[in-house]
Amino acid sequence: MGKFSIQERVRWSDVDAAEIIFYGSYIRFFEFAESEMFRHIGFAYGRMFEELDIWLPRRHIECDFLVAARLDDLLEVACWVSHIGQTSLKLSFEVSRPEHGPETIATASYVLVAVERHTFAKVPIPEKLSQSLVDLRG
């Protein structure tokens, strides 16, 4: 399967006065892709957190902005698992504008750490989850 992707338009609330996407808005687009990717593999966040008794807080976020997106641009946000460790996983993202050709406009990665929901102590990524993510390895 490899990369999972969604499409979403840049909305008025995403842009600054110059109608260029505000850098913080990218985080929301990454969150949409991440949430839908987990839903796609059968682990919608509400279900995953209840069933596996974990949280997946972000430990590290890195992003490069290559080209400015503008109001009403249709963005395609690809998401994939670039690393699965013992207690953490790394998600990678690539944003493009399919209406403007294959140009990449931003790239990012997140490191998520599995923690027990009540104590926030690091725990191993549940086998059930890591097996479900294998097909999304980039």
MOBELJO-V960876 format. One record per helix or strand of 3 or more residues. SS is the DSSP state (alpha for helix, beta for strand). FROM is the first residue (numbers start at 1). TO is the last residue. If there is no record, write none. Layout:
ss=SS from=FROM to=TO
ss=SS from=FROM to=TO
This chain:
ss=beta from=4 to=9
ss=alpha from=12 to=14
ss=alpha from=25 to=40
ss=alpha from=45 to=52
ss=beta from=54 to=65
ss=beta from=74 to=84
ss=beta from=88 to=96
ss=alpha from=98 to=100
ss=beta from=104 to=116
ss=alpha from=127 to=136
